[in-house]
């Protein structure tokens, strides 16, 4: 048994085991676990299909569409990773009937695989010139790759929107910004590009070359690491964070100017006197509860009156607090690290970036320039 078959066996077992484990796992977000389980299951079918094909299973020899039908499972990874991302971002996310439309291309792809076989189009070239020949089978795979690329793009946009909305809720977003999921998506994109490279080699008639086999091994290894990390982080994430509520925005029920001015006055007074920004875990709901103001209305006041989101407002207060400490002789013996924690930050890199953005210099430079 060569290395490719060994990898296929190991990865198929790994994916099926993780998929089964997620279905029976009692903790965390059940919706996220079920979607991730489905993602891993279809990924397992994809690898199993490759294993059966290269092993020369008789059914594949007598009925070639089986291979194409098996490869159509590749498409399922796009919608599932998109829905999984949404389930992590929003705690009130539920699978809806409309989500079924994401999977409609699958039966169309299966039908296309059967048509390719029945009409013998897999042997009819759509384009042939020189060393390159493009068949309907190549077009079949190209369509799947384009659809997947679209879903990866939609997922990245959903993550970008989520991170923007986080700033309306939290004063510290680094532990919950799902940066690990971005890395996962990049690895997924890399796997897709490697598979596309294998398709190009097929067009050139070099898919069985040493380079083609090396690329196939590479995409299998990426899949192995990708699935393991995704499952690990997916299980770990609910313990850290359960998502935000969708639709924080206040909609049509807007405050009058008098109400907004009163809330703004109370907010400023409370921030100056109580200094809630010194609490690194402060979020919108906490502040709203302490002010006895509905969270949506407090968000409206911050957005409309201050032209800021919650994260930026709290960060501004923390930067001012840090500047005061850096200038205060009584804090001269404190390190920058001690000051950033005292000011309400819990990340050195985040503090340095925000401080320089606000003042134009680093905290160390600010202290040195203003020393007397």
N, C-alpha and C positions, 0 to 999 in steps of 0.2 A: 504493500500500500504506500503510495507516494505522499509527500508532504501536504499536497492540496487536499487529498481525501482525508488525511488525518485531521487537518484543521477543520474541515467541514463536519466531521463526526463530533469533534470537541465543541465547536461553536453551536451546532444544532442542539446538542445535549444541554449546553450552558443556557441557551435561550429558552428552551422548553422548561427547564428547571426553574429559571427566574420567573417565567410567565406563570407557572403553576403556583409558585411561592407567593406571588403578588395577589393572586385571586384569593388565597387562603389567609393572607396577612390581615390581622384585625385592627392594626393601628393606622393612624394617619388618615389622609383623605381617600375615602373608598373610591370615589369617582376617578381621581388621579391614578390610583392603583389599578383599577380595571382598564383604563385606557392604555396605561403603560404595559399592562399584561398583554393586551391585544397587539400592541406595537411589537413586542418581543416575539409573540406567537407568529405573526406574519413574517417577521424577519427570519424566524426559524424555518418556516416553510420555504422561504427564498433560498436559504443555504442548503436545505434538504433537497430542493429541486436540482441545485447544482451538483450535489453529491450523486444523486440518482442518474443524472445525465452523463457525468464523466465516468460513472461505474458501468455504463453500458446496459442498464436495465432493459429487458426486452420490450416492456410496454412503451418505452420511449422510442425504440426502434420501429415498432409497428404503428405507433400513433404519435408522430412528431409534434402535434400541437400541445401535447402535455408539457413540453419544455417551455413553450411560449406562455401557456396558461399559468404555469408555476412562476415564471418571471413576472407575470402581471401583478403578483403579490407585492412587488417592489413599490408599485404605486401607492399601496395602502399605508406605507410608512409616512408619506407626506401629510395626509389628512390627520393621521393619528398623532404625529408629533405636534401638529398645530393645535389640536384639541387638548392634548396633554398640557401644552404650555398655557392655554387659557384656564385650564382647571387648576394650575398652580398659582396663577396670577389672581384669580378671583374666588374667594371662599364660597360665594353663593352660586358658582357656576354649576349648572346641571345640563346633562345631555338632552337636547331638544329634538323634536321631529325634524326641524329644518336642517339639523346636522347630518341627516341621512343623505342629503344632496351632495355632500362632500365625497361620498363613496359611489356615486352613480357612474363615474368613468370606469370603474372596475368591470362590471358586466359588459360594457362596451369594448373594453380591451380583450376580455375573454372571447367575445363574439368575433373581434378582429382576428384573433389567433386562429379560430376555427375557419374563418373565411379564407385566411392566407393558405391554410392547408387544403380546404375543399376546392379552391380555385387554382391550386398549385402555383400561387403567386410568389411563394418563397423562392421559386426557381426562376422567376421572371424579373429581370432587372429593370428598375425604374430609371436608372441612369448607369451608363457604362462608358468609361473613357480611360484609355491608358491602363494604369495600374489600379484604378479605383472603380469598383462596381457597387452600386447601392441597390439593395433589394427591398421588398416590402417588409421583410423581417427587420432590416436595419431601421426602417422608418418607424416600425412598431416600438423598438427600444428607444429611439430618439424622442418619440412622443412621451414615453414614460419619464425620460430624463427632464424634458421641458416642464412637464406637470410637477415633478418633484422640485425643480428649481423654483417654480412659482410658489409652492407651499413653503419652502425654506424662506423665501422673501417675505411672504405674509407672516410667518412666525416671527421673523426678526422685527418686522414692523409692530407686531403685537407686543413684543418685549419692550420696544422703544416707547410705546404708548403707556405700558404698565409702569415703566420707570418714571415717566413724566407724572403719572397719577400718584405714584408713591410720595412725591414731594408735597402733595396736598394733605397727606396723612401723617407722615413721620418726620422727625427731626434728624434721624440717623438711618440712612437707607442702605448703607454698605452691606450689612449682613443679609439683607432681604431683596437685593436687586437682581437676583437670579443670574449673576455673572457666570456661574458654572454652566448654566443652560446655554449661554452664548457660545462657550467653548465646545459644548456638545454639538451644537448646530454647525459649528465650523468643521468639526471632525466628520459630521454627516455629509457636509458639502464636499469635503476632501474625498470621502468614499465615493460620492457621486461622480466627482471629476475623474477619479481613477477608473471607475467603471466606464465612463464616457471615453477615456483614452483606450480602453480595451476594445470598445466598439469601433473606434477609428482604426485600430490595428486590424480589426476584422474586415473593415472596408478595404484596407490595403492588402488583405490576404495574409496577414502576419500574426493572427491571433494565437497560433500554436507555437510561435517563436519563443525563445528564452525570455525576451522582454515581456511578451504577453503573459507568460506563466508567472514571472516575477511580480507583475502588476496585479495578477489575480491573488497571489499570496499576500501582497500588500493590502488589498482591499479586505481580505478575510481577517487579517490581523487588526486592521482599523475597526472592523465590525466587532471583533472580540472585545477589544478595549472599550470601544464606544458603548456597547450593550452593558458591560460590567459597571462602568462609571455611571451611566444613566440610571441603572437600577439602584446603585448605592446612594447616589445623590437624591434620587427620587424618594427613597425611603427615609433619608436623613432630613430632607427639607421640611416635612410636616412637623418635625420636632422643634424646628427653629421658628417656623412661620406658617400660618394657615391661609395666607392670601388677604387681599383687600376686598372691600365690597364694590361691586360694579355700580356705576351711576351715582357717585358722590355728589355731582353737581346739583345745584339747587333748583334748576329748571325755571318754571314760570313764577313760583312763589318767592319773589324777590322782596328784600327789605325796603322800607321807605327810607328817605334820606335822614329823617329824624332818628329812626331806629338804628340805622347804620352808624350815625355820628355818636349815639349813646354807647353802642357796643364798642366802637373804636376807642372812645374815651376810657371805658372800663378796662379794655384790653391793655392799653398803654400804661394805665395806672398799675394794673396787676403785674405786668411784666417788670416795671421799675421797682415796685415794692417787694414782690414775692420772689422774683427772679426764678421762675419755673424752668427757664432755659438751662439752668445748671444741672438739671436732671437729664443724663444722657439718653434715657429711654422715653422721654416725653413724646407724646403723640397728640394728634388733633383731638381725639375723644377725651383724653385726660384733661387737656387744657379747657375744652368746652365744658366738661363737668365741673371743674373748679370755678369757672366763670358763670355757671348756670345759664349757658347759652347753647342752643342746639348746634350740633357739630356742623351741619350744612350751612347754617346762618353764619357761624364763625368763619367758615371757609370763604363764604361770600364776602364778608367784611375784609378779610385779609387780601383776597384777590382783587376786589374792586377799590378799596380805600388805599391800600398800601402798594397795589400793583405788584404783589409778590405772591408766591405760594407759601405754604406753611414751613417747608424746609428752609427756604431762603430767609424768611422772617426770623426764625429761631437761630439760624446760622449767623445772621447779622448781629443779634444780641450776644451770641457767644464770642464773636470776633471782638466786639466792643469790650466785653468782659476780659478777654485775653489781652487786649491792648492796655487796659487799665492795670492789670497785674504786671505786665512787662515794664510799665513805667513806674509802678509803685515801689519805693525803696524797701518797703516791708516784705516784698516778694522777690527781692534781688537774689536771694540764695536758692530760689526754686529753679529747677531746670525747665526747659521748654516743655518736656514731656509732662512734668507735674502740672504746669500751668494749663496745658491743653485739656487735661483730665478735669482740673478744677473748674474750667470754663464750660464744661459740659460735652466736650468732644470725647470720642473713644477710639479715634483713628488718627495716627500721626500724619499719614499721607493726605487724608481728607482735610485735616486742619491746615497743613502747610499750603495745599492748593487753594483753599478758600481764603486763607489769610493773604496770600500773595495776590489773589484776584481782587481782593477788597482794598489792599493798601499799596500794591505794586512792589512790595519787598517781602522777603521771608521773615518769619518771627525773629530769627537770630539777628538779621540785618536791622530790623526795626528796633530791637533792644540796644544794639550797638550804636546806632545813629542817635538814639535819644538818651544815651547815658550822659550824665553831667560829671 
